[in-house]
Amino acid sequence: MSVSRNSLQRRIDAFSSRLSKVKNDDLYFYLQQVDALDGARVEIGGRWKVIFSSYSYLGLITHPRINAAANRATDAFGTGTHGVRILAGTTKLHVDLESRMAKFMGTEDAIAFSSGFLANVATIGSFVGRGDAVICDKLSHASLVDGCRLSGAEFIWFDHNNLDDVERILADAKDKYRGKLVIVDAVYSMDGDVAPVPELIDLVNKYDAWLLVDEAHSLGVLGETGHGIQEYFGLPAGAIHILTGSLSKTIPAVGGYVAGKADFISFLRHNARGFVFSAALPPAAVAAAREAFDIIEEEKWRIGKLRRNIERFVGGLNELGYNTLNTKSSVIPIVIGDEETTLRLTMLLHNEGIFICPILPPAVPPKTCRLRANVLASHTDEDIDFALECLERAGQQLGVIGARRTAV
């Protein structure tokens, strides 16, 4: 069935109408312009607010060593590169970064992409295809989902963190597909919980499948020293076939990465279209990322501070009566339920000086609208206590929570 131009325009008109209503009600909180940054505080519209929507989990944005590394790289190589990596775009900075990432992840090799989204789409799309099966957690990130859809492989969902469902699918797929790739997030970006990776490794080994784990929200957060999901579970290096992640969250640059065995990374360098046909990362971003990995290992106090902040904030939220699901990370869901209440709670918090973002469908299932708070190592005790006080006042005003429980 063909779709007319007018039909396409109606889609835009319907969206524009809904957007206008939200903006007219002062309930639009996206694309806000940040004018200045100072630690865990941002200036928006002439007013300073404590930010709980940042991905800078270890507080490395504006770190003087990282800024200096980026400036040196720009002085040496300029602001861009000469093209795609496979032709004229590879510098010694790129090679050094990939070597450093592999060492940090405990893998044989690593490859840098121009974004974390692209790293997932290109990796999945180049590695599996028709005749294969991709078996993906229902709450996996959009980049993983799009990679599965674009790959041409049979796309099979499994219930979130449900190992029985994974085994059922793998057993059924045993003789149906040439290759099988199981895909999960180490930390789920909207719920903050952790994938049961050791058990998944057992299952993929049992059924001759591969496992891909996206570390976008676990790098620098999980594990005693912030080395991620393998350290968190005490897994040996190389236990996970494919590790992917972001260079624009804990790592304050831009880009994405894939880490694994040397032959697999070589395969990606020559076959992943998102690598072969995308311009190389600019020198400043590469050098910034490289320096950040060193700082994570040297300034170990950051992960300790982050962990204490998470415990303080989640404990306070639970005491107030907020539902934070089963978060084990810097991603703290504050589940409210309906869209209207979620947006009005966000408005009250912004008015009080808390910059936090509401998460609505389709990013989360209907009736599970929430605020997503990201706790940082750069938050002070005062920042966290202030946020809890604001959440208490706003929550009581909207009837989301009752009066604070007091110890007897």
C-alpha positions, 0 to 999 in steps of 0.5 A, spaced: 500 500 500 502 506 497 503 512 502 501 519 500 505 525 501 499 528 505 499 522 509 506 523 511 505 530 512 499 528 517 504 524 521 508 530 522 502 534 524 500 530 529 507 530 532 507 537 532 500 538 535 502 534 541 509 537 542 505 544 542 501 542 547 506 540 552 510 546 551 504 550 552 503 547 558 511 548 560 512 540 560 517 540 555 524 538 558 528 536 552 534 539 548 535 544 554 541 549 552 547 548 557 550 555 558 556 553 563 558 547 567 561 547 574 562 540 576 555 537 577 552 544 576 550 547 570 547 553 568 541 553 564 537 560 562 541 564 567 540 559 573 544 554 576 542 547 577 544 540 580 545 536 574 542 529 575 542 527 567 549 527 566 553 521 563 559 523 566 559 518 572 566 519 574 566 526 573 571 526 568 568 532 564 573 538 564 578 534 567 585 538 566 589 532 564 584 530 559 583 537 556 590 538 556 591 531 552 585 534 547 589 540 546 596 537 544 592 532 539 589 538 536 596 542 535 599 536 533 594 533 528 589 538 527 581 538 528 579 533 523 582 527 519 584 525 512 578 520 511 576 514 513 580 509 518 581 504 513 584 509 508 588 515 510 584 516 517 588 512 522 593 516 526 598 513 531 593 516 536 587 512 534 592 506 534 594 507 541 587 508 543 585 502 541 591 498 544 589 502 551 582 500 550 584 492 549 588 492 555 583 496 559 578 491 557 583 485 558 582 483 550 586 481 545 584 487 541 579 493 540 576 498 535 574 505 535 567 507 532 565 514 531 559 513 536 557 508 540 550 507 537 554 506 530 559 501 534 553 496 535 549 497 529 555 496 524 558 490 529 551 486 529 550 488 521 556 485 519 557 479 523 550 476 522 545 475 517 540 471 513 541 464 516 543 466 523 539 468 529 540 474 534 537 473 540 536 479 544 533 482 551 527 485 550 530 491 554 536 492 550 538 499 547 535 502 541 542 501 537 542 493 539 535 493 537 536 497 530 543 492 529 539 486 529 533 489 525 538 491 519 542 485 520 537 480 516 538 475 521 532 472 524 530 477 530 528 473 537 526 477 543 527 474 550 524 476 557 528 481 560 534 477 564 530 471 564 535 465 563 529 460 562 527 464 556 534 464 553 535 457 554 528 455 551 530 459 545 537 457 544 535 449 545 529 451 539 534 454 535 540 449 535 539 446 528 535 452 525 540 457 524 547 457 522 550 462 527 547 464 534 548 471 537 545 473 544 545 480 546 544 484 552 546 490 556 551 490 562 547 495 565 540 497 562 539 504 561 532 505 563 532 500 569 539 500 572 539 493 573 545 488 571 545 482 566 546 475 569 552 475 565 556 468 568 549 464 567 549 467 560 556 465 558 554 458 560 548 458 556 552 460 550 557 455 551 552 450 552 549 451 545 555 453 541 552 461 540 556 467 541 555 473 547 555 480 546 555 485 552 554 492 551 558 496 557 555 503 555 553 504 562 557 499 566 564 502 564 567 506 570 561 504 574 561 496 575 567 492 578 571 494 584 576 499 580 571 500 575 573 495 569 566 493 568 562 487 567 567 482 567 571 485 574 564 485 577 563 478 576 570 476 577 570 473 570 577 471 566 579 476 561 576 474 554 570 470 557 565 474 553 566 474 546 564 481 544 564 487 548 561 494 546 561 500 549 561 508 549 566 513 549 561 519 551 559 517 558 564 515 563 569 517 558 568 524 556 569 524 549 565 521 543 565 515 539 564 507 541 568 501 541 568 494 540 573 489 544 574 482 543 579 477 540 584 479 535 581 476 529 574 478 530 576 485 531 580 484 524 574 482 521 570 488 523 576 493 521 575 490 514 567 488 514 563 493 518 560 498 514 560 503 519 567 503 520 569 502 513 565 508 510 565 513 516 570 518 517 575 517 523 574 520 530 577 527 530 584 527 534 582 531 540 576 526 542 581 520 541 586 523 545 581 525 550 579 518 551 586 515 551 587 519 557 581 518 561 582 510 561 589 512 565 585 517 570 580 511 571 586 507 573 590 512 577 584 516 581 581 510 584 577 514 589 572 516 584 569 509 583 569 509 591 566 516 591 561 514 586 559 508 590 557 511 596 553 517 592 549 511 589 548 508 596 546 515 599 541 517 594 538 510 593 537 509 600 534 516 601 529 515 595 527 508 598 526 511 605 521 516 601 517 511 598 520 511 591 520 505 587 527 505 584 526 497 581 533 493 582 538 498 580 545 496 581 548 502 578 549 510 577 542 509 573 537 510 578 529 509 575 524 513 579 518 510 577 512 514 577 507 511 572 503 516 568 505 521 563 502 527 566 504 526 573 511 524 571 512 531 567 509 535 573 514 532 578 519 534 573 517 541 572 517 542 580 524 539 581 526 544 575 523 549 579 527 548 585 534 547 581 534 540 579 536 538 572 533 531 571 529 528 565 523 524 564 523 518 561 516 516 557 514 511 552 516 508 547 523 509 551 519 505 557 513 501 557 506 504 558 504 506 565 512 505 567 514 513 566 519 515 570 525 520 572 531 517 570 537 520 575 544 519 574 548 519 580 555 522 579 562 521 583 562 529 582 556 530 586 557 532 593 553 530 599 549 536 599 547 535 592 544 529 594 541 531 600 538 537 596 535 533 591 532 528 596 529 534 599 526 537 593 523 530 591 520 529 598 517 536 597 515 535 590 512 528 591 508 530 597 505 535 593 503 531 587 501 525 592 506 521 589 509 519 596 506 520 603 510 523 609 517 521 610 517 515 615 521 516 621 525 511 625 522 509 632 
